[in-house]
Amino acid sequence: KAAVEHAARQAADGLALAFAEEAKSVEKLMADLGSDDARVRDHAVRVLGDRRGRGAVPALVERLQDEDQRVVHRAVGALAQIGDERAVAPLIELSRSGDAGLTASVARIIGDIGGAEAEGYLLTIEAGYPDPRVRHAAREALAELQASAAGAVPVAARK
C-alpha cells in the first residue's frame, strides 16, 4: 500500500510539474533548462520542442550535453520537432558517442532536418559506418532527403 501511495504521489507531482511548465513563458522555460532538477529540465525541453520555437535551438543544443540521458534524448526529439539546420552539427557530434542505436536515430533526424551538412554526413556514414543498421538508416534518410529536395514524395510517405 505504501509503495502504491508513493507511486501515485510521484505521478501526481509529475503531472503538476508538466502542467506548470505548459503555462510558462519561453523565457521561464529557457531558465528551467538550467535547473538542478532533471525533471524540470526534461519538462522544459519537452514544452519547448512542442512549441517549435527556433529561438530555443541554442539552449536545446546545450542540453545534448546534459548529465541525465533522458534529458539528452528529449533534447534530440525537441530539435527534431523544430527542424532547424543549426542543430545538425551538434547532432552529428552527439552521434559520434559510439552508440549505434543512437547514431541510427540521429541519422534519420538529421535527414529530416536536411541541408548540405546533413547530406554530407549521411553520405559519409552510409558509405563507411561499421554497423549495418546505421548504414541502412543513413541510406533511407539520404533517399528521403534527396527525394524531398527534388520535390518527390518522401520514401516514408509511400510506405
C-alpha positions as CSV (number, residue, x, y, z in Angstrom):
1,K,0.0,0.0,0.0
2,A,2.8,2.4,0.8
3,A,4.5,1.7,-2.5
4,V,1.3,2.4,-4.4
5,E,0.8,5.6,-2.5
6,H,4.3,6.7,-3.2
7,A,4.0,5.9,-6.9
8,A,0.7,7.8,-7.0
9,R,2.2,10.8,-5.3
10,Q,5.2,10.8,-7.7
11,A,2.8,10.6,-10.7
12,A,0.7,13.5,-9.3
13,D,3.9,15.5,-8.8
14,G,5.0,14.8,-12.3
15,L,1.6,15.9,-13.8
16,A,1.6,19.1,-11.7
17,L,5.1,19.8,-12.9
18,A,4.1,19.2,-16.6
19,F,1.0,21.4,-16.3
20,A,3.1,24.2,-14.7
21,E,5.7,24.0,-17.5
22,E,3.0,24.3,-20.1
23,A,1.8,27.6,-18.6
24,K,5.3,29.1,-18.6
25,S,6.7,31.7,-21.0
26,V,9.5,30.8,-23.3
27,E,11.9,32.9,-21.1
28,K,10.9,30.9,-18.0
29,L,11.2,27.6,-19.8
30,M,14.7,28.6,-21.0
31,A,15.6,29.4,-17.4
32,D,14.3,26.0,-16.4
33,L,16.8,24.3,-18.7
34,G,19.4,25.2,-16.1
35,S,17.5,23.7,-13.2
36,D,19.3,21.4,-10.8
37,D,16.2,19.1,-11.1
38,A,16.4,16.8,-14.2
39,R,12.6,16.5,-14.2
40,V,12.3,20.3,-14.6
41,R,14.8,20.3,-17.4
42,D,13.1,17.4,-19.1
43,H,9.7,19.0,-19.0
44,A,11.1,22.4,-20.2
45,V,12.8,20.6,-23.1
46,R,9.5,18.8,-24.0
47,V,7.4,22.0,-23.9
48,L,10.0,24.0,-26.0
49,G,10.0,21.2,-28.6
50,D,6.2,21.1,-28.7
51,R,6.2,24.9,-29.2
52,R,8.7,24.5,-32.1
53,G,10.3,27.9,-31.4
54,R,13.6,28.3,-33.3
55,G,14.8,30.7,-30.7
56,A,15.2,27.8,-28.3
57,V,17.6,25.8,-30.5
58,P,20.9,27.1,-29.0
59,A,19.6,26.3,-25.4
60,L,18.3,22.9,-26.5
61,V,21.7,22.1,-28.2
62,E,23.3,22.7,-24.8
63,R,21.0,20.0,-23.3
64,L,22.6,17.5,-25.6
65,Q,25.4,17.6,-23.0
66,D,23.1,17.1,-20.1
67,E,24.2,14.6,-17.4
68,D,20.7,13.0,-17.5
69,Q,20.3,10.8,-20.6
70,R,16.5,11.2,-20.5
71,V,17.1,15.0,-21.0
72,V,19.6,14.3,-23.8
73,H,17.1,12.1,-25.6
74,R,14.3,14.6,-25.0
75,A,16.5,17.4,-26.4
76,V,17.2,15.3,-29.5
77,G,13.5,14.9,-30.0
78,A,12.8,18.6,-29.4
79,L,15.4,19.5,-32.0
80,A,13.8,17.1,-34.4
81,Q,10.4,18.7,-33.9
82,I,11.8,22.2,-34.5
83,G,13.8,21.1,-37.6
84,D,16.3,23.9,-37.6
85,E,19.6,23.3,-39.5
86,R,21.6,24.8,-36.7
87,A,21.0,21.6,-34.8
88,V,22.7,19.4,-37.5
89,A,26.4,19.9,-36.4
90,P,25.7,19.3,-32.7
91,L,23.6,16.2,-33.5
92,I,26.4,14.9,-35.7
93,E,28.7,15.4,-32.7
94,L,26.3,13.5,-30.4
95,S,26.1,10.7,-32.9
96,R,29.8,10.1,-32.5
97,S,29.3,8.7,-29.0
98,G,29.7,5.2,-30.2
99,D,26.1,4.0,-29.6
100,A,25.0,2.6,-32.9
101,G,21.3,2.8,-32.0
102,L,21.6,6.5,-31.1
103,T,23.6,7.1,-34.3
104,A,20.9,5.4,-36.4
105,S,18.2,7.5,-34.8
106,V,20.2,10.7,-35.2
107,A,20.9,9.9,-38.8
108,R,17.2,9.8,-39.5
109,I,16.6,13.1,-37.6
110,I,19.4,14.8,-39.5
111,G,17.9,13.6,-42.7
112,D,14.6,15.1,-41.7
113,I,16.2,18.4,-40.9
114,G,18.1,18.5,-44.2
115,G,20.7,20.8,-45.7
116,A,24.1,20.4,-47.2
117,E,25.8,19.4,-44.0
118,A,23.2,16.8,-43.3
119,E,23.6,15.3,-46.8
120,G,27.3,15.2,-46.5
121,Y,27.1,13.4,-43.1
122,L,24.6,10.9,-44.4
123,L,26.7,10.1,-47.4
124,T,29.7,9.6,-45.2
125,I,28.1,7.2,-42.7
126,E,26.2,5.4,-45.4
127,A,29.4,4.6,-47.2
128,G,31.6,3.6,-44.2
129,Y,29.9,3.2,-40.8
130,P,30.8,-0.2,-39.4
131,D,27.3,-1.1,-38.2
132,P,24.9,-2.1,-41.0
133,R,21.9,-0.7,-39.1
134,V,23.4,2.7,-39.2
135,R,24.3,2.4,-42.9
136,H,20.7,1.4,-43.6
137,A,19.3,4.3,-41.6
138,A,21.6,6.7,-43.4
139,R,20.7,5.3,-46.8
140,E,16.9,5.7,-46.0
141,A,17.4,9.2,-44.6
142,L,19.5,10.2,-47.6
143,A,16.9,8.9,-50.0
144,E,14.2,10.8,-48.3
145,L,16.3,13.9,-48.1
146,Q,17.1,13.7,-51.8
147,A,13.5,13.0,-52.7
148,S,12.3,15.9,-50.7
149,A,14.9,18.2,-52.3
150,A,13.7,17.0,-55.8
151,G,10.1,17.7,-54.8
152,A,9.2,14.0,-54.9
153,V,7.2,12.2,-52.2
154,P,9.5,11.0,-49.4
155,V,10.1,7.3,-49.1
156,A,8.5,7.1,-45.7
157,A,5.3,8.7,-47.1
158,R,5.0,6.0,-49.7
159,K,5.0,3.1,-47.1
